[in-house]
Amino acid sequence: MLITVPKVLNDQQLSAVRGLLDKAGTAWVDGRVTAGYQGAPVKYNQQIDEASEVAQQCGHIVLSALERHPRFISAALPNTVYPPMFNRYSEGMAFGAHVDGSVRIDPRDGRKLRTDISATLFLTDPADYDGGELQIEDTYGMHAAKLAAGDMVLYPATSLHSVAAITRGVRIGCFFWVQSLVRDDTQRSMLFDMDNAIQKLNQTNADEQARRTLVGCYHNLLRQWADT
């Protein structure tokens, strides 16, 4: 399931991240340094060196924002979030169709992280560049995402996806992966829909006993499906 998460970064956070990235200089490296054998031949972009100070600073801002964003928590049910990475596409750059690797090594502690969910956080106003759409393919066809700066899209890491070539301007973004408490996308989707329904019922002061029952069902399903 594709889920849009609006306003992950507020204006102040967005300005702070962009300010750091705009001054990153030699911290920008060839994006293929972290690409696997499948991605390297079709990847043409730049990214911030994961070990650099600017990557740590920007990553901290993003992670702090994610921890306080209820829609992200509801949609991803995060167990572990891979340290956010940052990329840049200028004119002519693109990333061809690929599937993200299933396991990554967390640089913070060396543990293996299963990539259940892929995330792209847009950091550039869409009016500032042409092309650059994130294109995600699922059983219902191809979906294109080109969101406002500060907004994010979540999608199953099993999806075939690509980034269209930039024809004008520069697209800067943040990307990372989530190992969810619930590895199955269908189960996560059901829990997300149920949580949204509960929140709407709470807002309308619907029958309290019925809401309590639904909340119990939600947590019992999460207890049954959670992989900790």
N, C-alpha and C positions, 0 to 999 in steps of 0.2 A: 504494500500500500504506500502511495506517495502522500506525504503530509507536509503542508506548509506551516512553518512556525514563524509568525510575524514578530518583528521588533525584538529579536534576541539581543541586539545591541541598541542602546539608546543613543541619542545624538552625541553625548559626551564620550561614551565608550567607543563609538564609531570613529570619532575624531581622534581619539587617543591612539587607536590601532592604526588608522591610516597615517597619522603623523609619524609613527615609528617605522612603518613599512616604507613610506616615501623617502625616509632618510637612511634606509638599510644599506645602501651602497653595495659593497662586495659580499654581503650576506645573501644576495640573490645569486643562485647557482642554477645550472642546467637541471631541469626537472627530471631528467632521466636517471639521476643518481639514485632515486628510490623506486624506480620502475622495475617490475619483474620482466621475465623474458617475453611475456605476452604484451605488456604495455609499452616497453621501450621502443619498439619499431614505430609506434603510432603516436608517441607522446612528444609534443613540441611546445614546451612552455618553460617558465622559470619558477623556482620556488625558493623560499627562505631556508637556509641551512638549519636543519633541526636542532643542531647543537649551539646555535648562535644565541647571544643575549637577547636580540630582538625577538626571536622565536619564543623564548621563555616569557618575555614580558607580554607579548601579544596573546600568547596561549593562556596566560594567567587571567587576562581580562575576559577572554571568551569563556573559559571554564567557570569563572565566578558568575558570569551572566547566566550560563546554562543551569547552574545549581539553583537559581532562583526563578526559573521559567517553568510555570506549571504545565504548559502545553507540551514542552519538550519532555518533562518527566513522565507525563501521562502517555505520550506516544512511544517513547523509546524504552521506558522502564529500565534505565541504565544500571548495569552492574559495574562496568568499567568503560571509561571514555579514553580513547587514544589521544595523546597530546595533540592539540590542534596544529595543523600545518597551513602554510600560506603560499598561494601561487599567483602568478601574473601571466596574462596572455596579452601580447601586443599584436599589431597588424600581421596577419599571415600565420599566427600561431593557432594550434588546435590540438585536440586529443582525440584520436580515433576510437572506434568502438572497442570496448574491453570490459572485462568483469574484474572487480577488485579481488585481490588475493584473499583467501579464506582465513588466514592466520597471520598476525603480525607480532613482532617482538616489541613489547612496551619498553621504550628506552629508559624509563624511570626506574625499573626494577628487574628488567630482563625476563619477565613472565610472558608467556604466550597469551595473546588476546584473540578471541574468535570474532571476526568481523560480521556481525549480524546486520548492522545498519550502516549505511553510508550517509554522510551529511555534507552538504555544501552551504556555506554561509556567504552570501553576496556582500561585498564591501564597496562596490562601485555603483553609482547611480546608473540605471540602464540607459538613460538618455546620453550618457557619456561615451557609449561605444555601440557599434553595430556588429551583429553576429554574436558569438560567444554563448549561445543558448546551451544549457545543460539538457541533453537529450537522453531520455530514459525509456527503455523498451520493456514492456511487460506483456502479459497475456491479452491485454486490451489494446495493444498497439504502442505507438510512439508518443511520448509526452515531452513537451519542451518547457523548461523553467528558466525564466530570466526575471528575477525578483528585485525588489527595491533594496537598496543598501541597508544592511542590518537585518534582513529577513533570511530565513533558512529553509531548505527543503530536506526532508528525510526520505530515504527510499531503501528497499532491501538491497543489501550488498551483493546479492545473487543476480541483480539486474544487469543486463547489457546496457552500457551507457557511453556517452561521448560528449565532447565539447566542440561546438561548431566553430569554424575558423572566424577569427576577428577580421573584419574588413575596415573598421575605423576605430581609433581610440585604444584604450587599454582596459582590460577587465581584471580586477584584483579580487581574490576570494580566499576563503578559509575552508579547509576540508578536514574531515576526521572520520573515525569509525567508532561504533559503539558495540560492545558486547552486552547484550540485553539480558535481563533476568529471565526473559522468555524468548527462547531462540527461534520459535516458529512464528513466521510473519502472520499467518492466519489467526493464531491465538492472540498475538499482540493486537491485531486489528479489532478483534472482538472485545478485548479488554478496553481498548481506547474508545470504541463506540459506547460501551456500557458506562464508562467513566463520564463521557460527555453527556449521556442521557441523565445520569444521576445528578450532575451539576445543574442541568436545566430544570430538573424536577425540584431541586433545592431552591432554585430562584423563584419558582412559582408556588412554593409552600404546598406542594402536593402531599397526599396522604403520608403521614409520618411513618406509620408502620410499614407501608409498601416501600418507602425509600430505605428504611432500615433493612428490609429483606433484600433489596437489590444490592445495597452496600455489602451485606453479608455474602451474597452470591459472588460479587466481584472479588472479594478477598479470598473466598474459598477456592475460586478458580485460579487466582494468582498463586495461592499456596500450593495448589496441585501442579501448576505448570512451571513454577519458578525453578530455575536451574542455578543454584548458588554454589 
